[in-house]
Amino acid sequence: MDMDQTSLVTEYPQVKDLMSEHPIFWRNPDYGQQAELPFSQADIFDAVARWERFAPYLATVFPETAKMKGIIESPLIRLDQMQAAWENMYHQNLAGKLYLKADSQLPISGSIKSRGGIYEVLKFAEQVAMRHTDLAYMDDYRVLATEKYRRLFAKYGVIVASTGNLALSVGIVAATFGFKTTVYMSHDARQWKKDKLRANGVTVKEFDTDFSHVIPQAREDAQKDPYCHFVDDEGSTTLFLGYAVAAVRLQKQLKDQHIKVDRKHPVLVYLPAGVGGSPSGVTFGLKMILGPYVHAVFCEPTHVPSVTLGMMTGLNNHISVYDIGLDGLTAADGLAVGRPSRLAGKVMRTLLFGSVTFQDDDIYRNVAQLMDTQQIVVEPSAAAGFTAIAPVIKNVPAFNSENATHIVWATGGNMMPESERLANYQKGESLIK
Ligand SMILES: *Cc1c(COP(=O)(O)O)cnc(C)c1O
């Protein structure tokens, strides 16, 4: 340990557990305090309204969204068989009820990125259209799919840097509008994602370097071109608010399924965190819409606890997992981000209940169990929530109440090719004793 590390450990003893790659439960000491927040409920409803304006357009250009009338939303699924399997696997009784928020089934990217990524492209398209045409807010936005608008959008570019799912959501939608769309990816990004993007007319730029060097390159290239919009996964407020809309939709799903949220009926929500943008956006929405009795817990790999480290030390994006000697390696695709976003820790300071770190083997077991018990396919990152329940109820016995609801946010998986799906499943099966 160098001197900086020693003083960090003295001040925040759990940093030592992070350094040793032991799974931890961190309870946020600032949870529930009063704080000035950078957004309000009005910002969420502004985003809700924008999604609704675009719904007829989306239903037209993405036929798979037509049966939902262009509203991109995932089901909330009761996991009764998985709950029994989970209790066996963890030798732990779960008194409340277990649910899955299946963002793995969201159209277009098959992941939670369909919320933030698509929303940011919609907002950019609307801005361009409003500035250069007579488009009115009350118009039928299907007009945006016409040649006139495609010619307009073709003058503009969209750039995003991503290891995977964000590229799919931003890339496919931006290219569909007609924007010149470029995705910056590191060499280790999955081949099938690159292929799918290219098939949709997206330019894929591959880099031989670590992903942390790809983002600055993408940002720099975008800044050189005034007609180009850069989707900034490390701090975009638009992405953030796109994710927050999930809470408005979940409120209705909870009501429809007669799930209460009040002092006697706590709702725990378990969210995998990479850069921290999607779980923070969702959590912000949940706290604004559902109030004090919904509690969010972030889940991160023991090798990449970037958001946990940032929040625990208060250093947020000014510290990375490499600074405490971790290698940043994980099989959980969407979670391999060594430094948190500029927004996540700051907004979450008083809103996040706590976080949990897990070992990769643990997510594979849950991928296989979910397949065996409920025939639901998720990617490894998306099973992270299942690893957080046991540490949470062990540390907070009041949450292991029969009135509690536990929602595992399954963040992705539906676009995986069959071969990858099978390999993940077999790996999980081999780990289940
Ligand atoms: C991106 C992603 C996450 C994490 O979202 P962040 O905004 O990076 O924290 C989790 N799971 C999956 C499947 C993802 O694609």
PDBQT file of the ligand as one rigid body, heavy atoms in Angstrom, charges set to zero:
ROOT
HETATM    1  C1  LIG A 501     -24.723  -0.846 -18.906  1.00  0.00    +0.000 C 
HETATM    2  C2  LIG A 501     -25.183  -2.030 -18.170  1.00  0.00    +0.000 A 
HETATM    3  C3  LIG A 501     -25.255  -2.035 -16.773  1.00  0.00    +0.000 A 
HETATM    4  C4  LIG A 501     -24.789  -0.898 -15.902  1.00  0.00    +0.000 C 
HETATM    5  O1  LIG A 501     -25.192   0.391 -16.281  1.00  0.00    +0.000 OA
HETATM    6  P1  LIG A 501     -24.227   1.635 -15.970  1.00  0.00    +0.000 P 
HETATM    7  O2  LIG A 501     -24.968   2.814 -16.446  1.00  0.00    +0.000 OA
HETATM    8  O3  LIG A 501     -22.963   1.411 -16.735  1.00  0.00    +0.000 OA
HETATM    9  O4  LIG A 501     -23.973   1.615 -14.506  1.00  0.00    +0.000 OA
HETATM   10  C5  LIG A 501     -25.703  -3.193 -16.175  1.00  0.00    +0.000 A 
HETATM   11  N1  LIG A 501     -26.089  -4.260 -16.869  1.00  0.00    +0.000 NA
HETATM   12  C6  LIG A 501     -26.051  -4.278 -18.216  1.00  0.00    +0.000 A 
HETATM   13  C7  LIG A 501     -26.499  -5.510 -18.939  1.00  0.00    +0.000 C 
HETATM   14  C8  LIG A 501     -25.598  -3.169 -18.908  1.00  0.00    +0.000 A 
HETATM   15  O5  LIG A 501     -25.550  -3.201 -20.241  1.00  0.00    +0.000 OA
ENDROOT
TORSDOF 0
